Amino acid sequence: MTFRKLSSTAQWRTECCVLGNGLFGAAIAFELATRGVDCCVVGASYGERQYYYASHHDQSRLVRGWHTDARWRSLVQQSLSKLRQLASWSEVPFFSEVPVLYGLDAAIAPRSSADLLPSTLSVAGLLYQDRVGGVLNPLRYIGAMNTFATRRTARIIRKAAHRVERMGGGYRITAGEHEIFASYIFDARGLYGRVAKSDDVITIGKITINIAGGEHATPFGFVDFREEAGPFVNAYGCCAYAFQGNLPMTKYGFTEREPVKLPNIEAVNAWFAGDYARYPYLIAAQRWIERFHRGSRAHVSIKPCAFTLTRNGYPIIRSEGHWLYVGGCNGMGAQSCQALAEQTVSVWQETVRGKHVTRSSSARQ
Ligand SMILES: Cc1cc2nc3c(=O)[nH]c(=O)nc-3n(C[C@H](O)[C@H](O)[C@H](O)COP(=O)(O)OP(=O)(O)OC[C@H]3O[C@@H](n4cnc5c(N)ncnc54)[C@H](O)[C@@H]3O)c2cc1C
C-alpha cells in the first residue's frame, strides 16, 4: 500500500500507524521504512495538554555491552550495530562512544568476562570498563531515526492521537485536525500504551539529578553496584555528557530496591506535575552524590521521569489481531530499541500481516 493523502487536506491513508514517537515508536518507523513499508507516526509532544509525558525526555542515556543477563547482552549488541550505522549516516551527533565504568563488589566482579576490562580512567571505586558502550542523546537519536524514516516511507504527525476506532478491517486515528486510516497499529505509547496497562507490568516513578560543575570533566558513563545497604541496587550516571558554557553537566540516577509505583495514568501525570518532589529516597540519593561528585556545583536540578517494568524483566512484543504493542523497557529501552523494533516488525511481517493471527510473545532471544 502506498501512503497517500485523501481528498480532504488532513486525511491520510497508510498501511501502518505507529502511536508514539518515543524511542520504540521512532525505531519501529525506522525499521518499517528500511523495509519499504509506508507508515505514519503519530507522536505527542512532551507535556502536550499537560497530559502526555515520556520516558525518554532527557539528554543522556547509557549504552553498555556488559550485562549479567545474556538476553539483554544480545539485544544491546544487536541494537548497537544498528545505532552505529545510523550514527555514521546521520549528520546529527547523537552518540558518543565514551568509557562506561563499573563499580562491582567481589561477588559480581567476573574476573574472566571478555566484556570487562580494567578501567582506563581513574575514578574512585570504578575499576572496570566496558569493552563497548557510550552515551546517547535520546532526543537527537529519535530525531535521527525520524529523519531516516521520513526520507523513505514515513510521515510524522506531531500530535497526540486522542481517538482510535476500529473501522472496516482497519482503524481510524484522530490526532488534532488529522484523520488517519490504517490497516495496522503499532502501539508504542510507553507509559500510556497497552503494555503499561498489562497485568504483568508496573510503572515506576523516578527522578534524575543534574548538576553543572564538578571536576569530572572527561565524558564517561558509569554504573556503581557497590551499595551494600540502603535503598538502591545501583547508582548510575553520565559525567560531562554536555557542557554548559565551560561547566561539565553530570546526570545521576538510581535503581531503587523498592521503586515508587504509579498505579494509573492519573498517578503518572501527578508524578510529572509535582509529586516527584516527594521522591522518598532523595536524601539517600543526595548523600550518594555528595560522596561521588567532586568539585563545586553551579546548578542542581531535579527532573521527574518514569518507566515501565515487566514481571519477568524482559520487554514485551505482543499482537492482538491487527494491533501490535511493544514496550516494558525495564530501564534499558534506549540501548535496545532498534533490536526490539526489528523483532516487532518481523513478528508483524511473519505472523500478522494479511493473516489475522493472534500471537503473544516475550522478546525473542
Ligand atoms: C531515569 C531513566 C533513566 C534511563 N536510563 C536508561 C539508560 O541509561 N539506558 C537505556 O537504554 N535506557 C534507559 N532508560 C529507559 C529509556 O529511556 C526507555 O526505555 C525508553 O524511553 C522507553 O521508550 P518508549 O518508546 O517505550 O516510551 P517513551 O520514550 O515514553 O515514548 C512514548 C511516547 O508516546 C507518546 N504518547 C503517549 N500517548 C500518546 C498518544 N495517545 N498519541 C501520541 N503519542 C502518545 C508519549 O508522549 C511519548 O513521547 C531510562 C529511563 C529513565 C526514566
The ligand as a Gaussian input file, in Angstrom:
#p B3LYP/6-31G(d) Opt

LIG

0 1
 C       15.588000       7.870000      34.599000
 C       15.704000       6.964000      33.420000
 C       16.952000       6.523000      33.055000
 C       17.079000       5.663000      31.975000
 N       18.318000       5.261000      31.622000
 C       18.473000       4.460000      30.551000
 C       19.765000       4.102000      30.118000
 O       20.765000       4.541000      30.682000
 N       19.875000       3.275000      29.046000
 C       18.775000       2.801000      28.393000
 O       18.924000       2.036000      27.434000
 N       17.526000       3.158000      28.754000
 C       17.349000       3.975000      29.820000
 N       16.097000       4.358000      30.199000
 C       14.939000       3.781000      29.512000
 C       14.524000       4.501000      28.240000
 O       14.522000       5.878000      28.385000
 C       13.131000       3.947000      27.935000
 O       13.307000       2.567000      27.729000
 C       12.505000       4.490000      26.712000
 O       12.343000       5.878000      26.790000
 C       11.136000       3.822000      26.512000
 O       10.715000       4.146000      25.232000
 P        9.186000       4.073000      24.797000
 O        9.183000       4.437000      23.369000
 O        8.595000       2.793000      25.237000
 O        8.448000       5.183000      25.672000
 P        8.600000       6.760000      25.591000
 O       10.022000       7.116000      25.376000
 O        7.935000       7.299000      26.818000
 O        7.752000       7.150000      24.309000
 C        6.359000       7.024000      24.228000
 C        5.827000       8.263000      23.552000
 O        4.456000       8.087000      23.212000
 C        3.791000       9.299000      23.449000
 N        2.343000       9.097000      23.550000
 C        1.641000       8.622000      24.593000
 N        0.326000       8.579000      24.306000
 C        0.199000       9.038000      23.032000
 C       -0.906000       9.234000      22.172000
 N       -2.176000       8.964000      22.550000
 N       -0.682000       9.724000      20.938000
 C        0.574000      10.008000      20.525000
 N        1.665000       9.847000      21.305000
 C        1.481000       9.356000      22.544000
 C        4.443000       9.815000      24.719000
 O        4.174000      11.170000      24.917000
 C        5.905000       9.500000      24.414000
 O        6.517000      10.551000      23.708000
 C       15.923000       5.217000      31.271000
 C       14.670000       5.692000      31.623000
 C       14.545000       6.568000      32.688000
 C       13.184000       7.068000      33.051000

